Structures are given as structure tokens and as C-alpha cells.
Amino acid sequence: MDTLLVVLIDGIVYASWLFVVAAGLTLIYGVMKILNMAHGSLYAIGAYTAASLVGWYFAAGYVPWASYLVFIGGATVVGVAAGVLVERGVLRLMYGSDEVVMILVTYAILLILEDLTKLVWGVDSYYSYQPYSLLGQTNIAHIPFANYDLAMVGVAGLIGLLLWYGLNRTRRGKILRAVIHDREMSSAMGINVTRTYIITFMIGSALGAIAGGLTAPTLSVAPGLGIEVIILAFAVVVIGGLGSVGGAAFGSLLVGIGRAAAVQAFPQIELLVIYVIMAMVLAIRPQGLFVAAAARKI
Amino acid sequence: MKNQLPNTPKARKGIWVLVLIGLAALVLAPVSPAQAAAGSFRLGLVTFLSGPAAGPFGVPAKNAAEIIVEGLNNGTLPAPYATKGIAGMKIDPVYADEAGGTTRQVSEFRDLVQRQKVNAVIGYISSGDILAIAPVAEELKTITVAFDTGTTRLFEEHSYKYVFRTRPTATMDGVGAARYLVAIKPDLKSVAGINQNYSWGQDSWRDFIAALKVLKPNVEVKAALFPKIFAGQYGSEISVLLLKHPQAIHCSFWGGDMESLLLQGAARGLFKKSLGIFTCGETAMYRLAKQIPEGTVLGARGPFGVYAPKSTLNTWFRTTYIKRFKTPPTYPAYVMAQAILGLKTAADKAAAANKGKKPTTKQIIAAFEHLKFEGPGGMVDMARGHGHQAVMGTAYGEFTMKNGKPGVKNVKRFAEDLVNPPVGMTAMAWIKGGMKVKK
């Protein structure tokens, strides 16, 4: 019983992290039909920013509890700025290109941002563990869990809720959904699609950077961080259905709990489980679990 | 239709631009060896300069190469390395990045040898890279010294003429860890392992557990976990280890993975409940001193870094390194220094035998085989792999904070025959045969 509970908690914690990473990716695809490979770099930039800010903040001896505001805020600001730069600087010149071309473009951006990260932060790893240990532990099923990890579940839930509310209950969200549904018709109805693109890419980039910022205290922030993450995020988004925020949440849960169960029962196939889930979903519903099959426009 | 160049002003401008680029390339191109000073020894130095392995391994190794090359060229190293350069020649280093995988590394190696005309290459942290490079080194007849990679396959499965390795194999790390664990926990009943899911992690666990089973046949393996390399998130693995509660946990993680596991384990008290044995742990002891619990077992993959014995050479190396880079040298720095000094010793010996003239590759190889030389980590004996593979003793100890400074206590040293297979025997055959030591 204890083991089952632990699997469930580990699975949900891992899923929360995956969801925060994947939410921005799926939002950008949903609106702009761009599979943004550079999302991994935005995640890494968020992580480096947060790690630097935490290092500076604790070295200065300020109140520890306020550090959360500083590093999450810092990662968000940098994510928004990077998003605007990428969208205005490169992507807007490529709109209308084939989806495959856009993948290549965003992959090129990923490589450039990876090198830029190295130029700014070097190749040494950065630590920012203070916010991670500050929250303490909670014993569940006779083993300790880091409260920071448990808090990630709340943060992921909050991000999911805000996205749901923003998309379904606000005017701007309804405009966004209209663009997701049919960008040509939206344009014909007077919606400023370009502005929608900028806002979407900004929010998506910020979400990537926030994910990196939130993860930074839990690990060693080192080169290559973003590339590892993007593969998992793609798996989650593909399972849920490209462009579906609800799908990303469900895909994260499926992958998170599947992986946690595998680590407990069959650690040898831990990695395989993620991609078996993805393959099974694609075999049954090629468009993903939460996206309805659509007729192709000619 | 005539195939002629267009004679428009735009085309003429384009041709002039091309000519200028060509001239600039000629002027800016690296000096070819033929143009280089006749007395220089061009040394290719390959290590990770980008990617996740750069920070913990590649950069310390490059730093060490810089100070050793500079020290040798200026003649500022202590004896027995007080003579300048290599075989009297000034060392001309050519650095290359090891990142990018084996295919790229083979191309880089060919470039170093065929275009840059290096006299020898020292490099390779990744086992996959050295296994791909070794046959090419043979084909190109270039002395290649592996400075850090630990795979036993290099000389157990092959016999090379031009390839040398100046550090012991990874077998020493696993056997040394098992011997140390049994020495400090004679009542050991259970262990678990968490190692990366690729050849390094799998082989490290295989050697450790096989050696431990020899020393403690009834030890129970509570879990053997192999997360993906660079996974970064180990929440589920930590839960498994907390639930199974083994007495000790073996871990050969390196770099960011090791540091992430230490951070996440510390937040959940994992290594306070079970003794952690980190075979590569020394690289993190200064950077994560506040996160490593007292008593955690740390290895340095040999008598390097904090385990290096006192000597004039070691004191010079540590002092110079700390002065230049503001941090103590970790084991990748030691093994790089050792490789350069091994090559220098062999080349100097060959030059002396050649009456002071520049030695040939064959003469250096002959001098290198079965060589004994001093490194900052102690004496190195090229006693295995037909004189191409080094053996050394090793050391393990427990992490401690003394007066706010990280260090090690309860250090135990194991002689080379206790942790390395004898001549003509594979590592696994030796371990499974009871790790017998020849008298």
C-alpha cells in the first residue's frame, strides 16, 4: 500500500514538472502551428537566470523567503524578453512557411541560444539549492518528500487553471481559441492575428523559462539542460495531442505515473515505458488523446 | 552556349570579394608544421570543452594541460621534470573539443594528425570515443595517450602499438569501493546501486557488485537502478532507495547527474539514512560541501585530488593550479597532468637514447612501454596491456567538514595489485576468481 501511494506521489510530482515544461510548447503549437524546438533553450535560460539570481540573493543575505519571488519573477521576465526577441527577430520573417521548415528554424534558434547560454554563463554548473531545502520535508508513507517538490504540484495546478481560465473565460482567450480554430477566418473577422502570435509566443516562452526557473533549485544547472528536457516534453505533448493544454496535463500524468511505477517495479525499462505509452497512444489515436481528428484543408 | 563567366560589374565585384577572402584565408590560416619552428613538439589535446562533461571534467583537464605545458616550456616544474619541453622541444599545444560523438571525434583526430600535423595526441574522457579513435591512431601511426577514459575493453579486447593509457581502468574504482565499504562496514548486509544507463554506469555497477560478492557473498542487493544519463530528476529513484533502505548505495554518477542526485537526496535525507559511495564524488566535494552528508564515501578514481600523496611535484601542481584557477585541482586535472608527464618522460628517455637528437615515433613507443614515471598522484607503472596500460593504487575516504573546510577522513589506500587484475587476466575473470593477489 505504501509503495502504491509513493508511486502515485512520485508520478504526480514528475507529471507536474513535465506539465509546466510542456504547457508552453503545446500552447505555441496550438495557436501558431510551430513545433518550437527552441523551447528547451528557453527552459535552460530560465534555469540559468534563476540559479544566478538565487546565488546573488543569498550571497547578499536578504530574507530567504522572498527568494521565490526573485527567481521566479526573474525567470519570467527573461523568458518574456527572449520570447519577444525570437518572435520579432526571426519567426515573424518565416510565417507562412511549411511546418517542417519552422521546425528547422526553431532548431537553429535552439543551437544559437545554447551557444549564447554558454557565452553568458560558461560551462561550469550552477547551484541554487537554498529555496529547495528551505521548505523542509513531509513524511508520507513512512518516507520523506521534499515540500518543494510537493509544492510543484500546486504550481502546475495553478498554471493549468490560469491557462484554462484565460483560454475559456476571457475575451482574449476566446480570440486565441478562434485563431487556433481557424486563423484565416479569424483574420477575415478582424482579429489581429499577428498580435495574437506575439502574445502567444511570449506566454509560451515565459512558461518555458518559468519551468526552468522552478527546476533550477532541484538540480545542477549545466550545459545541455534544455535539450534533454525538450525530448520528454515532445513525448508528453504528442500523447495529449499537439496544441491541447488539457492533453498536455493528461499526457504528463500518464508519463509521470507510468515512469514512477516502472522505477519501482521494473527499473530496467523505466525509459522504455514513456515511449511505449507514446507509441500505444499514437497507434490508437494518431492525433493524440485530446485532439479530435480534423479534415485536412486543401 | 558558351560556358563563360559573366562580365558584369556585379560579377567582377563578386570575383574580387572571392579573391580577397582567399588571400585573407591564406594570411589567417594556422601556421603549418612545415612553417613551425623546427624544434617544436606539436601536441594535440582533446577534452570536453562544451556539453555537460565540460564543467566537471573537460575544463579542469584543459586547465591542467595549460599549466603543465607552460611549466614545461618555461622549465619551472620541479625535478624530475625540470628539463624544458618534450625531448628538448618546445611544446606547441593544439586543443580540440571532445563533444559531438564518435564520428566527429574520428574526423577531428584525422584533422589533428593529417592537417595540423601533431606529433602525438593526448585526450579522451569518453569510452566510446577512445574505442573509435584507437584503430584510427594505429592506421595513422600516431602516438595517442588516453588520459581519463576507464573502459577495460581498450586493452582487454585489443592490442595496440600506438595507443597508451596513463591512468588505471575503471575496474580499480569498483574493486576499491567494495574493499573500502567492507573495511568500514564489516557487518554489511545490504546494498543498492544507482548508476547511469550506459556502458560506464553498467560496467561500474558490474565490477563493484561482483567484487563485493567476493568479499561478502551473502550481501543482499536491494535495488539496482539505471536511470537515463542526464535525466536530472531522480524523485522516483530516491523513493525506491528510501523504501528499500539499503545500508549503502553505490553510485558512479558524474558531473551534473551526480550533483543533482546529491541535491535531491539531501533534500529528502537519503544519504543520511543510507551510506552513499560516490566513486566520482571528489569532483563535487568543494562545490557542494554543504549538501554532502558527513561520512559519505568519496572516490577520485585513483590517488588524485584530495587523495594525492604529498610530494614536491604534487605541491607544485596544486599551488600553481589554485593560484591560477582559484579552486583546487580535481582528478580530471591530475590525470591530464599525468598523461603529459608520461609522454614527456618517454620522449626524453628516447631522445637520451638517441644521443640528444629528436626521437622517432618508434623510439618514443619503445621508451613508453613498461615505463615507470612520477605523476602528481604518485608513481605510475605502465605494467599492463603489454606495457601500454597504467596501474596505480587507489584510495577512498569519508567526506568531512573541518573548521568549515571540506576534506576527507578515514582514508584507506589500496596497493595496485589489490585493485587491478594481474598481467594476462581480464578484470571480470580476476574478480570472479576471487581477486587473488600474486605474491
Interface residues (C-beta under 8 A of the other chain):
Chain A: D2 T3 V6 V7 I9 D10 G11 V13 Y14 W17 K118 G122 V123 D124 S125 Y127 Y129 Y132 S133 Q137 H142 I143 P144 F145 A146 Y148 D149 T215 T218 L219 S220 V221 A222 P223 G224 L225 E228 V229 R259 A260 V263 Q264 P267 Q268 E270 L271
Chain B: L49 S50 G51 P52 A54 G55 P56 G58 V59 N197 A223 A224 L225 F226 P227 K228 F230 A231 G232 Q233 G235 S236 E237 S239 V240 L242 L243 G255 G256 D257 E259 S260 L263 Q264 A266 A267 R268 G269 R287 L288 Q291
